[in-house]
């Protein structure tokens, strides 16, 4: 159940990032590698 929660949170985070990119809003020093490290 905890793993499912982590995956759902990761998807929500990535969706938010995609929506920001579509609007031309980019986060400085954003890295998918950082997300992966946090999930491990």
N, C-alpha and C positions, 0 to 999 in steps of 0.2 A: 504494500500500500504506500509506503514511504517513497519507493522508487517511482511509482505512478505520479505521486505529487510532484516530485522533482522534474519529471518529464513534462508535466503540464505547466509548471512554472517556467521551464526553459522555452517551451513553445510560445507562451504568452510574452516572454521577454523578446524573443526573436520576432514575433509579430509586431510588437511595438517598434522595434528597430526598423523593420521593413516599412511600416507606415511613416515613420519619421523620414526615412530616405526618400520615399515617394514625394514628400512635401519639401524635400531639399534640406532637411535638417539633419546634420550629422554631428555625432558626439566625438569630441576630440579624444584621441587615443583609444577609440573603440576597437576591440579585437575579439574575434570569434575564439581565438586561442584562450583568452581570459575566461570566457564562458565555459569552455570545455574543462579548463583547470578547476573552476569552481564546482563543477558537477562531479568531478572525480573524487 
